[in-house]
Every structure is written in structure tokens, then in C-alpha cells.
Amino acid sequence: GLALRLPHLNVRPVHVDEAVHADKFNTLWTTGRYEYDPAEYHGPTLYYFTLPAVWLSGAPDFPHTDAATFRIVTVVFGAGLILLLLLVADGLGRPATACAAILAAISPGLVYYSRYYIQETLLVFFSFLVIAAGCSEPSARLRVDVSGERAPDAAGGVEHGSTVDAPATKDGSAQDRARIEDSKVTKDSKVTKD
């Protein structure tokens, strides 16, 4: 992902949107304060994450910064988005995760916005982080026995006589698998949560 995002960050002229954000950052940097204006901009996240990049660049003041110093922030978050796929690898499977990572790494849209000093890359990164965190929460084993009647499941319905299981633990322990195999399907059963 970095091979497409890092090279020549200074070559493209600064877009007016980037300049506005750089100016907002400069206010934070020089005054130590950020005032949120709900009618404009997106909040301080980008500017606060820019502080370490500027400090590491060694620039003594705003005129000594360059576009690459600002754009490196979104490059890091754009590359980080690819790494976040590891958080959903258990659910997607290794082949799908690898495919998603490759596509995210070479996606023209993701590469472009990762090299553009605006808020959107951070928005996508943190949005996906929240989604991944929600997907990685282990759920209790849910067993649906529908041998007697049709009962809805997450997909909208299951067929007569089938059992639907969802993992109880992250690793799907041998004890859980044995419990599922030993469970009996009965006509009077209801949806249970172990």
C-alpha cells in the first residue's frame, strides 16, 4: 500500500481544500487551541494527528513545512486501513482478506484520497475500525432448532428440520464443537442462547 501512496508527495500542487486544512492546522500549532465551528470543517482529528508529523519534520514554523509533511498523515491512515482488514480476517477468511487487502492497496480512489490532506481518509479509517470492532465481539452460541416449525434466522428464514449455529467463542473451542454435535434436535425446542 505504501509503494503507491508515498512517492512524490510534494509533486502535485496543493489543492484549495488541503490549504484550508493546513491553515486550520497552523492555527492549532501556533496557538495551541482549536475551536470547532459546526458550520465548517470536520473537527480537529486531522490537525492533531498532523502535530507529530510536523514535529518529526523539524520545521520551525509554518512557512518551513511542505505538502509531503501534511500528506504523510493521510498516507499513514490510508495504509492503516489495509491493516485493519486483519481485524475481520476470522470472519472473511484468509483468501478473502488477502484479496480485500490487495484491492484496497491498489484502489485508485483509496490511493488518491490517501495522498490528499483532507479528513475523508481518517473518516474511513475510524469508521472501519468501529465496524471491525463490532464484528470481532464474540457472541454467545445461538442454536435455533426448527424441526417442528419454520423459524426466522439472520438470513430471513431456515428450512424445516435444520439447526443454525453461531460461534460462542472466538476460537470455536473443541468443547463447543462437541456440544453442538451432541445436541439433539427435538420438535418442541425453542431458540436458546447458551
CNS distance restraints for C-alpha pairs under 8 A (distance, minus, plus):
assign (resid   1 and name CA) (resid   5 and name CA) 6.47 0.50 0.50
assign (resid   1 and name CA) (resid  79 and name CA) 5.64 0.50 0.50
assign (resid   1 and name CA) (resid  82 and name CA) 7.47 0.50 0.50
assign (resid   1 and name CA) (resid 104 and name CA) 7.81 0.50 0.50
assign (resid   1 and name CA) (resid 105 and name CA) 4.35 0.50 0.50
assign (resid   1 and name CA) (resid 106 and name CA) 6.85 0.50 0.50
assign (resid   2 and name CA) (resid   6 and name CA) 5.52 0.50 0.50
assign (resid   2 and name CA) (resid  75 and name CA) 7.49 0.50 0.50
assign (resid   2 and name CA) (resid  79 and name CA) 6.28 0.50 0.50
assign (resid   2 and name CA) (resid 105 and name CA) 7.99 0.50 0.50
assign (resid   3 and name CA) (resid   7 and name CA) 6.99 0.50 0.50
assign (resid   4 and name CA) (resid 105 and name CA) 7.88 0.50 0.50
assign (resid   4 and name CA) (resid 106 and name CA) 7.38 0.50 0.50
assign (resid   4 and name CA) (resid 111 and name CA) 6.77 0.50 0.50
assign (resid   5 and name CA) (resid  75 and name CA) 6.02 0.50 0.50
assign (resid   5 and name CA) (resid 111 and name CA) 5.92 0.50 0.50
assign (resid   5 and name CA) (resid 112 and name CA) 7.86 0.50 0.50
assign (resid   5 and name CA) (resid 114 and name CA) 6.64 0.50 0.50
assign (resid   5 and name CA) (resid 115 and name CA) 6.07 0.50 0.50
assign (resid   6 and name CA) (resid  72 and name CA) 7.55 0.50 0.50
assign (resid   6 and name CA) (resid  75 and name CA) 6.88 0.50 0.50
assign (resid   6 and name CA) (resid 115 and name CA) 7.71 0.50 0.50
assign (resid   8 and name CA) (resid  12 and name CA) 7.91 0.50 0.50
assign (resid   9 and name CA) (resid  67 and name CA) 6.79 0.50 0.50
assign (resid   9 and name CA) (resid  68 and name CA) 4.88 0.50 0.50
assign (resid   9 and name CA) (resid  71 and name CA) 6.83 0.50 0.50
assign (resid   9 and name CA) (resid  72 and name CA) 7.86 0.50 0.50
assign (resid   9 and name CA) (resid 115 and name CA) 6.98 0.50 0.50
assign (resid  10 and name CA) (resid  66 and name CA) 7.17 0.50 0.50
assign (resid  10 and name CA) (resid  67 and name CA) 5.37 0.50 0.50
assign (resid  10 and name CA) (resid  68 and name CA) 5.16 0.50 0.50
assign (resid  14 and name CA) (resid  18 and name CA) 6.13 0.50 0.50
assign (resid  14 and name CA) (resid  19 and name CA) 6.46 0.50 0.50
assign (resid  14 and name CA) (resid  67 and name CA) 6.78 0.50 0.50
assign (resid  15 and name CA) (resid  19 and name CA) 6.29 0.50 0.50
assign (resid  16 and name CA) (resid  20 and name CA) 6.23 0.50 0.50
assign (resid  17 and name CA) (resid  21 and name CA) 6.43 0.50 0.50
assign (resid  17 and name CA) (resid 117 and name CA) 7.91 0.50 0.50
assign (resid  17 and name CA) (resid 118 and name CA) 6.96 0.50 0.50
assign (resid  18 and name CA) (resid  22 and name CA) 6.07 0.50 0.50
assign (resid  18 and name CA) (resid 116 and name CA) 7.13 0.50 0.50
assign (resid  18 and name CA) (resid 117 and name CA) 5.16 0.50 0.50
assign (resid  18 and name CA) (resid 118 and name CA) 6.00 0.50 0.50
assign (resid  19 and name CA) (resid  23 and name CA) 6.08 0.50 0.50
assign (resid  20 and name CA) (resid  24 and name CA) 6.27 0.50 0.50
assign (resid  21 and name CA) (resid  25 and name CA) 6.10 0.50 0.50
assign (resid  21 and name CA) (resid  47 and name CA) 7.66 0.50 0.50
assign (resid  21 and name CA) (resid 117 and name CA) 7.35 0.50 0.50
assign (resid  21 and name CA) (resid 118 and name CA) 6.85 0.50 0.50
assign (resid  22 and name CA) (resid  26 and name CA) 6.13 0.50 0.50
assign (resid  22 and name CA) (resid  70 and name CA) 7.39 0.50 0.50
assign (resid  23 and name CA) (resid  27 and name CA) 6.42 0.50 0.50
assign (resid  24 and name CA) (resid  28 and name CA) 6.57 0.50 0.50
assign (resid  24 and name CA) (resid  47 and name CA) 7.33 0.50 0.50
assign (resid  25 and name CA) (resid  29 and name CA) 6.06 0.50 0.50
assign (resid  25 and name CA) (resid  47 and name CA) 4.95 0.50 0.50
assign (resid  25 and name CA) (resid  48 and name CA) 7.81 0.50 0.50
assign (resid  25 and name CA) (resid  50 and name CA) 7.51 0.50 0.50
assign (resid  26 and name CA) (resid  30 and name CA) 5.92 0.50 0.50
assign (resid  26 and name CA) (resid  62 and name CA) 6.48 0.50 0.50
assign (resid  27 and name CA) (resid  31 and name CA) 5.81 0.50 0.50
assign (resid  27 and name CA) (resid  32 and name CA) 7.47 0.50 0.50
assign (resid  27 and name CA) (resid  33 and name CA) 7.26 0.50 0.50
assign (resid  27 and name CA) (resid  34 and name CA) 7.30 0.50 0.50
assign (resid  28 and name CA) (resid  32 and name CA) 4.90 0.50 0.50
assign (resid  28 and name CA) (resid  33 and name CA) 5.03 0.50 0.50
assign (resid  28 and name CA) (resid  34 and name CA) 5.38 0.50 0.50
assign (resid  28 and name CA) (resid  47 and name CA) 7.31 0.50 0.50
assign (resid  29 and name CA) (resid  33 and name CA) 7.76 0.50 0.50
assign (resid  29 and name CA) (resid  51 and name CA) 7.21 0.50 0.50
assign (resid  34 and name CA) (resid  44 and name CA) 6.94 0.50 0.50
assign (resid  36 and name CA) (resid  43 and name CA) 6.01 0.50 0.50
assign (resid  36 and name CA) (resid  44 and name CA) 7.44 0.50 0.50
assign (resid  37 and name CA) (resid  41 and name CA) 7.09 0.50 0.50
assign (resid  37 and name CA) (resid  43 and name CA) 7.81 0.50 0.50
assign (resid  38 and name CA) (resid  42 and name CA) 7.71 0.50 0.50
assign (resid  42 and name CA) (resid 119 and name CA) 6.97 0.50 0.50
assign (resid  44 and name CA) (resid  48 and name CA) 6.11 0.50 0.50
assign (resid  45 and name CA) (resid  49 and name CA) 6.24 0.50 0.50
assign (resid  45 and name CA) (resid 119 and name CA) 7.95 0.50 0.50
assign (resid  45 and name CA) (resid 122 and name CA) 7.93 0.50 0.50
assign (resid  46 and name CA) (resid  50 and name CA) 6.15 0.50 0.50
assign (resid  46 and name CA) (resid  73 and name CA) 7.81 0.50 0.50
assign (resid  46 and name CA) (resid 118 and name CA) 7.53 0.50 0.50
assign (resid  46 and name CA) (resid 119 and name CA) 6.10 0.50 0.50
assign (resid  46 and name CA) (resid 122 and name CA) 7.22 0.50 0.50
assign (resid  47 and name CA) (resid  51 and name CA) 6.65 0.50 0.50
assign (resid  48 and name CA) (resid  52 and name CA) 7.96 0.50 0.50
assign (resid  49 and name CA) (resid  53 and name CA) 7.47 0.50 0.50
assign (resid  49 and name CA) (resid  73 and name CA) 6.81 0.50 0.50
assign (resid  50 and name CA) (resid  54 and name CA) 6.28 0.50 0.50
assign (resid  50 and name CA) (resid  70 and name CA) 6.48 0.50 0.50
assign (resid  50 and name CA) (resid  73 and name CA) 6.06 0.50 0.50
assign (resid  51 and name CA) (resid  55 and name CA) 6.12 0.50 0.50
assign (resid  52 and name CA) (resid  56 and name CA) 5.98 0.50 0.50
assign (resid  53 and name CA) (resid  57 and name CA) 6.17 0.50 0.50
assign (resid  53 and name CA) (resid  69 and name CA) 6.20 0.50 0.50
assign (resid  53 and name CA) (resid  70 and name CA) 7.22 0.50 0.50
assign (resid  53 and name CA) (resid  72 and name CA) 7.35 0.50 0.50
assign (resid  53 and name CA) (resid  73 and name CA) 6.89 0.50 0.50
assign (resid  54 and name CA) (resid  58 and name CA) 6.61 0.50 0.50
assign (resid  54 and name CA) (resid  59 and name CA) 6.38 0.50 0.50
assign (resid  54 and name CA) (resid  65 and name CA) 7.33 0.50 0.50
assign (resid  54 and name CA) (resid  69 and name CA) 6.25 0.50 0.50
assign (resid  54 and name CA) (resid  70 and name CA) 7.53 0.50 0.50
assign (resid  55 and name CA) (resid  59 and name CA) 6.84 0.50 0.50
assign (resid  57 and name CA) (resid  65 and name CA) 7.83 0.50 0.50
assign (resid  57 and name CA) (resid  69 and name CA) 6.81 0.50 0.50
assign (resid  59 and name CA) (resid  64 and name CA) 5.30 0.50 0.50
assign (resid  59 and name CA) (resid  65 and name CA) 5.71 0.50 0.50
assign (resid  60 and name CA) (resid  64 and name CA) 6.60 0.50 0.50
assign (resid  61 and name CA) (resid  65 and name CA) 7.10 0.50 0.50
assign (resid  65 and name CA) (resid  69 and name CA) 6.48 0.50 0.50
assign (resid  66 and name CA) (resid  70 and name CA) 7.00 0.50 0.50
assign (resid  67 and name CA) (resid  71 and name CA) 6.02 0.50 0.50
assign (resid  68 and name CA) (resid  72 and name CA) 5.82 0.50 0.50
assign (resid  69 and name CA) (resid  73 and name CA) 7.56 0.50 0.50
assign (resid  70 and name CA) (resid  74 and name CA) 7.83 0.50 0.50
assign (resid  70 and name CA) (resid 117 and name CA) 6.23 0.50 0.50
assign (resid  71 and name CA) (resid  75 and name CA) 6.30 0.50 0.50
assign (resid  71 and name CA) (resid 114 and name CA) 7.78 0.50 0.50
assign (resid  71 and name CA) (resid 115 and name CA) 5.69 0.50 0.50
assign (resid  71 and name CA) (resid 116 and name CA) 5.94 0.50 0.50
assign (resid  71 and name CA) (resid 117 and name CA) 4.98 0.50 0.50
assign (resid  72 and name CA) (resid  76 and name CA) 6.15 0.50 0.50
assign (resid  72 and name CA) (resid 115 and name CA) 7.42 0.50 0.50
assign (resid  73 and name CA) (resid  77 and name CA) 6.56 0.50 0.50
assign (resid  73 and name CA) (resid 117 and name CA) 7.54 0.50 0.50
assign (resid  74 and name CA) (resid  78 and name CA) 5.89 0.50 0.50
assign (resid  74 and name CA) (resid 113 and name CA) 7.74 0.50 0.50
assign (resid  74 and name CA) (resid 114 and name CA) 5.02 0.50 0.50
assign (resid  74 and name CA) (resid 115 and name CA) 6.24 0.50 0.50
assign (resid  74 and name CA) (resid 116 and name CA) 6.75 0.50 0.50
assign (resid  74 and name CA) (resid 117 and name CA) 6.13 0.50 0.50
assign (resid  74 and name CA) (resid 118 and name CA) 7.54 0.50 0.50
assign (resid  74 and name CA) (resid 121 and name CA) 6.12 0.50 0.50
assign (resid  74 and name CA) (resid 122 and name CA) 6.95 0.50 0.50
assign (resid  75 and name CA) (resid  79 and name CA) 6.12 0.50 0.50
assign (resid  75 and name CA) (resid 114 and name CA) 4.79 0.50 0.50
assign (resid  75 and name CA) (resid 115 and name CA) 5.67 0.50 0.50
assign (resid  76 and name CA) (resid  80 and name CA) 5.94 0.50 0.50
assign (resid  76 and name CA) (resid 114 and name CA) 7.87 0.50 0.50
assign (resid  77 and name CA) (resid  81 and name CA) 6.12 0.50 0.50
assign (resid  77 and name CA) (resid 114 and name CA) 7.25 0.50 0.50
assign (resid  77 and name CA) (resid 121 and name CA) 6.54 0.50 0.50
assign (resid  77 and name CA) (resid 122 and name CA) 6.18 0.50 0.50
assign (resid  77 and name CA) (resid 125 and name CA) 6.41 0.50 0.50
assign (resid  78 and name CA) (resid  82 and name CA) 7.09 0.50 0.50
assign (resid  78 and name CA) (resid 110 and name CA) 7.08 0.50 0.50
assign (resid  78 and name CA) (resid 111 and name CA) 7.41 0.50 0.50
assign (resid  78 and name CA) (resid 113 and name CA) 7.91 0.50 0.50
assign (resid  78 and name CA) (resid 114 and name CA) 4.91 0.50 0.50
assign (resid  78 and name CA) (resid 121 and name CA) 6.14 0.50 0.50
assign (resid  78 and name CA) (resid 122 and name CA) 7.78 0.50 0.50
assign (resid  78 and name CA) (resid 125 and name CA) 7.19 0.50 0.50
assign (resid  79 and name CA) (resid  83 and name CA) 6.84 0.50 0.50
assign (resid  79 and name CA) (resid 105 and name CA) 7.49 0.50 0.50
assign (resid  79 and name CA) (resid 114 and name CA) 7.84 0.50 0.50
assign (resid  80 and name CA) (resid  84 and name CA) 6.26 0.50 0.50
assign (resid  80 and name CA) (resid 125 and name CA) 7.34 0.50 0.50
assign (resid  81 and name CA) (resid  85 and name CA) 7.06 0.50 0.50
assign (resid  81 and name CA) (resid 124 and name CA) 7.81 0.50 0.50
assign (resid  81 and name CA) (resid 125 and name CA) 5.34 0.50 0.50
assign (resid  81 and name CA) (resid 128 and name CA) 7.62 0.50 0.50
assign (resid  82 and name CA) (resid 101 and name CA) 5.49 0.50 0.50
assign (resid  82 and name CA) (resid 104 and name CA) 6.24 0.50 0.50
assign (resid  82 and name CA) (resid 105 and name CA) 6.64 0.50 0.50
assign (resid  83 and name CA) (resid 101 and name CA) 7.71 0.50 0.50
assign (resid  84 and name CA) (resid  88 and name CA) 7.63 0.50 0.50
assign (resid  84 and name CA) (resid 128 and name CA) 7.55 0.50 0.50
assign (resid  84 and name CA) (resid 129 and name CA) 6.74 0.50 0.50
assign (resid  84 and name CA) (resid 132 and name CA) 7.62 0.50 0.50
assign (resid  85 and name CA) (resid  89 and name CA) 6.32 0.50 0.50
assign (resid  85 and name CA) (resid  97 and name CA) 6.45 0.50 0.50
assign (resid  85 and name CA) (resid 100 and name CA) 7.62 0.50 0.50
assign (resid  85 and name CA) (resid 101 and name CA) 6.79 0.50 0.50
assign (resid  85 and name CA) (resid 132 and name CA) 7.92 0.50 0.50
assign (resid  86 and name CA) (resid  97 and name CA) 7.20 0.50 0.50
assign (resid  87 and name CA) (resid 132 and name CA) 5.90 0.50 0.50
assign (resid  87 and name CA) (resid 133 and name CA) 7.47 0.50 0.50
assign (resid  87 and name CA) (resid 136 and name CA) 7.00 0.50 0.50
assign (resid  88 and name CA) (resid  92 and name CA) 6.17 0.50 0.50
assign (resid  88 and name CA) (resid  97 and name CA) 7.73 0.50 0.50
assign (resid  88 and name CA) (resid 132 and name CA) 5.85 0.50 0.50
assign (resid  88 and name CA) (resid 135 and name CA) 6.91 0.50 0.50
assign (resid  88 and name CA) (resid 136 and name CA) 6.73 0.50 0.50
assign (resid  89 and name CA) (resid  93 and name CA) 5.30 0.50 0.50
assign (resid  89 and name CA) (resid  94 and name CA) 6.06 0.50 0.50
assign (resid  89 and name CA) (resid  96 and name CA) 7.96 0.50 0.50
assign (resid  89 and name CA) (resid  97 and name CA) 5.57 0.50 0.50
assign (resid  90 and name CA) (resid  94 and name CA) 7.53 0.50 0.50
assign (resid  91 and name CA) (resid 135 and name CA) 7.93 0.50 0.50
assign (resid  92 and name CA) (resid  96 and name CA) 5.70 0.50 0.50
assign (resid  92 and name CA) (resid  97 and name CA) 5.96 0.50 0.50
assign (resid  93 and name CA) (resid  97 and name CA) 6.08 0.50 0.50
assign (resid  94 and name CA) (resid  98 and name CA) 6.02 0.50 0.50
assign (resid  95 and name CA) (resid  99 and name CA) 6.15 0.50 0.50
assign (resid  96 and name CA) (resid 100 and name CA) 6.02 0.50 0.50
assign (resid  97 and name CA) (resid 101 and name CA) 6.05 0.50 0.50
assign (resid  98 and name CA) (resid 102 and name CA) 6.20 0.50 0.50
assign (resid  99 and name CA) (resid 103 and name CA) 6.16 0.50 0.50
assign (resid 100 and name CA) (resid 104 and name CA) 5.98 0.50 0.50
assign (resid 101 and name CA) (resid 105 and name CA) 5.98 0.50 0.50
assign (resid 102 and name CA) (resid 106 and name CA) 6.32 0.50 0.50
assign (resid 103 and name CA) (resid 107 and name CA) 5.65 0.50 0.50
assign (resid 104 and name CA) (resid 110 and name CA) 6.72 0.50 0.50
assign (resid 105 and name CA) (resid 110 and name CA) 7.61 0.50 0.50
assign (resid 105 and name CA) (resid 111 and name CA) 7.23 0.50 0.50
assign (resid 106 and name CA) (resid 110 and name CA) 7.68 0.50 0.50
assign (resid 106 and name CA) (resid 111 and name CA) 6.76 0.50 0.50
assign (resid 107 and name CA) (resid 111 and name CA) 5.97 0.50 0.50
assign (resid 108 and name CA) (resid 112 and name CA) 5.94 0.50 0.50
assign (resid 109 and name CA) (resid 113 and name CA) 6.20 0.50 0.50
assign (resid 110 and name CA) (resid 114 and name CA) 5.92 0.50 0.50
assign (resid 111 and name CA) (resid 115 and name CA) 6.44 0.50 0.50
assign (resid 112 and name CA) (resid 116 and name CA) 6.53 0.50 0.50
assign (resid 113 and name CA) (resid 117 and name CA) 7.86 0.50 0.50
assign (resid 113 and name CA) (resid 118 and name CA) 7.81 0.50 0.50
assign (resid 113 and name CA) (resid 120 and name CA) 7.35 0.50 0.50
assign (resid 113 and name CA) (resid 121 and name CA) 6.28 0.50 0.50
assign (resid 114 and name CA) (resid 121 and name CA) 6.02 0.50 0.50
assign (resid 119 and name CA) (resid 123 and name CA) 6.29 0.50 0.50
assign (resid 120 and name CA) (resid 124 and name CA) 6.20 0.50 0.50
assign (resid 121 and name CA) (resid 125 and name CA) 6.13 0.50 0.50
assign (resid 122 and name CA) (resid 126 and name CA) 6.08 0.50 0.50
assign (resid 123 and name CA) (resid 127 and name CA) 5.91 0.50 0.50
assign (resid 124 and name CA) (resid 128 and name CA) 6.02 0.50 0.50
assign (resid 125 and name CA) (resid 129 and name CA) 6.16 0.50 0.50
assign (resid 126 and name CA) (resid 130 and name CA) 6.25 0.50 0.50
assign (resid 127 and name CA) (resid 131 and name CA) 6.35 0.50 0.50
assign (resid 128 and name CA) (resid 132 and name CA) 5.94 0.50 0.50
assign (resid 129 and name CA) (resid 133 and name CA) 6.03 0.50 0.50
assign (resid 130 and name CA) (resid 134 and name CA) 6.23 0.50 0.50
assign (resid 131 and name CA) (resid 135 and name CA) 6.23 0.50 0.50
assign (resid 132 and name CA) (resid 136 and name CA) 6.14 0.50 0.50
assign (resid 133 and name CA) (resid 137 and name CA) 6.60 0.50 0.50
assign (resid 138 and name CA) (resid 167 and name CA) 7.51 0.50 0.50
assign (resid 138 and name CA) (resid 168 and name CA) 6.47 0.50 0.50
assign (resid 138 and name CA) (resid 169 and name CA) 5.68 0.50 0.50
assign (resid 138 and name CA) (resid 170 and name CA) 5.67 0.50 0.50
assign (resid 139 and name CA) (resid 166 and name CA) 7.64 0.50 0.50
assign (resid 139 and name CA) (resid 167 and name CA) 6.57 0.50 0.50
assign (resid 139 and name CA) (resid 168 and name CA) 5.34 0.50 0.50
assign (resid 139 and name CA) (resid 169 and name CA) 6.86 0.50 0.50
assign (resid 140 and name CA) (resid 166 and name CA) 7.60 0.50 0.50
assign (resid 140 and name CA) (resid 167 and name CA) 6.78 0.50 0.50
assign (resid 140 and name CA) (resid 168 and name CA) 4.27 0.50 0.50
assign (resid 140 and name CA) (resid 169 and name CA) 7.17 0.50 0.50
assign (resid 140 and name CA) (resid 193 and name CA) 6.64 0.50 0.50
assign (resid 140 and name CA) (resid 194 and name CA) 6.48 0.50 0.50
assign (resid 141 and name CA) (resid 165 and name CA) 6.70 0.50 0.50
assign (resid 141 and name CA) (resid 166 and name CA) 5.41 0.50 0.50
assign (resid 141 and name CA) (resid 167 and name CA) 5.32 0.50 0.50
assign (resid 141 and name CA) (resid 168 and name CA) 4.05 0.50 0.50
assign (resid 141 and name CA) (resid 169 and name CA) 7.81 0.50 0.50
assign (resid 141 and name CA) (resid 193 and name CA) 6.02 0.50 0.50
assign (resid 141 and name CA) (resid 194 and name CA) 5.72 0.50 0.50
assign (resid 142 and name CA) (resid 164 and name CA) 7.58 0.50 0.50
assign (resid 142 and name CA) (resid 165 and name CA) 5.64 0.50 0.50
assign (resid 142 and name CA) (resid 166 and name CA) 5.45 0.50 0.50
assign (resid 142 and name CA) (resid 167 and name CA) 7.59 0.50 0.50
assign (resid 142 and name CA) (resid 168 and name CA) 7.59 0.50 0.50
assign (resid 142 and name CA) (resid 191 and name CA) 7.47 0.50 0.50
assign (resid 142 and name CA) (resid 192 and name CA) 6.24 0.50 0.50
assign (resid 142 and name CA) (resid 193 and name CA) 4.94 0.50 0.50
assign (resid 142 and name CA) (resid 194 and name CA) 6.84 0.50 0.50
assign (resid 143 and name CA) (resid 163 and name CA) 6.70 0.50 0.50
assign (resid 143 and name CA) (resid 164 and name CA) 5.74 0.50 0.50
assign (resid 143 and name CA) (resid 165 and name CA) 5.05 0.50 0.50
assign (resid 143 and name CA) (resid 166 and name CA) 7.20 0.50 0.50
assign (resid 143 and name CA) (resid 191 and name CA) 6.15 0.50 0.50
assign (resid 143 and name CA) (resid 192 and name CA) 5.72 0.50 0.50
assign (resid 143 and name CA) (resid 193 and name CA) 6.55 0.50 0.50
assign (resid 144 and name CA) (resid 151 and name CA) 7.87 0.50 0.50
assign (resid 144 and name CA) (resid 153 and name CA) 7.83 0.50 0.50
assign (resid 144 and name CA) (resid 163 and name CA) 5.46 0.50 0.50
assign (resid 144 and name CA) (resid 164 and name CA) 5.29 0.50 0.50
assign (resid 144 and name CA) (resid 165 and name CA) 6.97 0.50 0.50
assign (resid 144 and name CA) (resid 190 and name CA) 6.82 0.50 0.50
assign (resid 144 and name CA) (resid 191 and name CA) 4.77 0.50 0.50
assign (resid 144 and name CA) (resid 192 and name CA) 6.71 0.50 0.50
assign (resid 145 and name CA) (resid 161 and name CA) 7.30 0.50 0.50
assign (resid 145 and name CA) (resid 162 and name CA) 6.55 0.50 0.50
assign (resid 145 and name CA) (resid 163 and name CA) 5.04 0.50 0.50
assign (resid 145 and name CA) (resid 164 and name CA) 7.22 0.50 0.50
assign (resid 145 and name CA) (resid 185 and name CA) 6.20 0.50 0.50
assign (resid 145 and name CA) (resid 186 and name CA) 7.28 0.50 0.50
assign (resid 145 and name CA) (resid 187 and name CA) 7.95 0.50 0.50
assign (resid 145 and name CA) (resid 189 and name CA) 5.92 0.50 0.50
assign (resid 145 and name CA) (resid 190 and name CA) 6.24 0.50 0.50
assign (resid 145 and name CA) (resid 191 and name CA) 6.44 0.50 0.50
assign (resid 146 and name CA) (resid 150 and name CA) 5.71 0.50 0.50
assign (resid 146 and name CA) (resid 151 and name CA) 5.94 0.50 0.50
assign (resid 146 and name CA) (resid 158 and name CA) 7.65 0.50 0.50
assign (resid 146 and name CA) (resid 159 and name CA) 7.52 0.50 0.50
assign (resid 146 and name CA) (resid 160 and name CA) 5.86 0.50 0.50
assign (resid 146 and name CA) (resid 161 and name CA) 5.44 0.50 0.50
assign (resid 146 and name CA) (resid 162 and name CA) 5.97 0.50 0.50
assign (resid 146 and name CA) (resid 163 and name CA) 6.60 0.50 0.50
assign (resid 146 and name CA) (resid 187 and name CA) 7.41 0.50 0.50
assign (resid 146 and name CA) (resid 189 and name CA) 7.47 0.50 0.50
assign (resid 146 and name CA) (resid 190 and name CA) 7.66 0.50 0.50
assign (resid 147 and name CA) (resid 160 and name CA) 5.45 0.50 0.50
assign (resid 147 and name CA) (resid 161 and name CA) 3.71 0.50 0.50
assign (resid 147 and name CA) (resid 162 and name CA) 6.34 0.50 0.50
assign (resid 147 and name CA) (resid 185 and name CA) 6.74 0.50 0.50
assign (resid 147 and name CA) (resid 186 and name CA) 6.46 0.50 0.50
assign (resid 147 and name CA) (resid 187 and name CA) 5.25 0.50 0.50
assign (resid 148 and name CA) (resid 160 and name CA) 6.93 0.50 0.50
assign (resid 148 and name CA) (resid 161 and name CA) 6.94 0.50 0.50
assign (resid 148 and name CA) (resid 186 and name CA) 7.79 0.50 0.50
assign (resid 148 and name CA) (resid 187 and name CA) 4.69 0.50 0.50
assign (resid 148 and name CA) (resid 188 and name CA) 6.98 0.50 0.50
assign (resid 149 and name CA) (resid 160 and name CA) 6.49 0.50 0.50
assign (resid 150 and name CA) (resid 157 and name CA) 7.23 0.50 0.50
assign (resid 150 and name CA) (resid 158 and name CA) 6.62 0.50 0.50
assign (resid 150 and name CA) (resid 159 and name CA) 6.47 0.50 0.50
assign (resid 150 and name CA) (resid 160 and name CA) 5.83 0.50 0.50
assign (resid 151 and name CA) (resid 157 and name CA) 6.14 0.50 0.50
assign (resid 151 and name CA) (resid 158 and name CA) 6.46 0.50 0.50
assign (resid 152 and name CA) (resid 156 and name CA) 5.33 0.50 0.50
assign (resid 152 and name CA) (resid 157 and name CA) 4.06 0.50 0.50
assign (resid 152 and name CA) (resid 158 and name CA) 6.21 0.50 0.50
assign (resid 153 and name CA) (resid 157 and name CA) 5.02 0.50 0.50
assign (resid 153 and name CA) (resid 158 and name CA) 6.34 0.50 0.50
assign (resid 153 and name CA) (resid 164 and name CA) 7.81 0.50 0.50
assign (resid 158 and name CA) (resid 162 and name CA) 6.94 0.50 0.50
assign (resid 158 and name CA) (resid 164 and name CA) 7.95 0.50 0.50
assign (resid 161 and name CA) (resid 185 and name CA) 7.93 0.50 0.50
assign (resid 163 and name CA) (resid 185 and name CA) 7.70 0.50 0.50
assign (resid 167 and name CA) (resid 172 and name CA) 6.09 0.50 0.50
assign (resid 168 and name CA) (resid 172 and name CA) 6.65 0.50 0.50
assign (resid 168 and name CA) (resid 176 and name CA) 7.38 0.50 0.50
assign (resid 169 and name CA) (resid 173 and name CA) 6.90 0.50 0.50
assign (resid 172 and name CA) (resid 176 and name CA) 6.32 0.50 0.50
assign (resid 172 and name CA) (resid 177 and name CA) 6.89 0.50 0.50
assign (resid 173 and name CA) (resid 177 and name CA) 6.47 0.50 0.50
assign (resid 174 and name CA) (resid 178 and name CA) 6.08 0.50 0.50
assign (resid 175 and name CA) (resid 179 and name CA) 6.14 0.50 0.50
assign (resid 176 and name CA) (resid 180 and name CA) 6.30 0.50 0.50
assign (resid 177 and name CA) (resid 181 and name CA) 6.28 0.50 0.50
assign (resid 178 and name CA) (resid 182 and name CA) 6.08 0.50 0.50
assign (resid 179 and name CA) (resid 183 and name CA) 6.11 0.50 0.50
assign (resid 185 and name CA) (resid 189 and name CA) 7.30 0.50 0.50
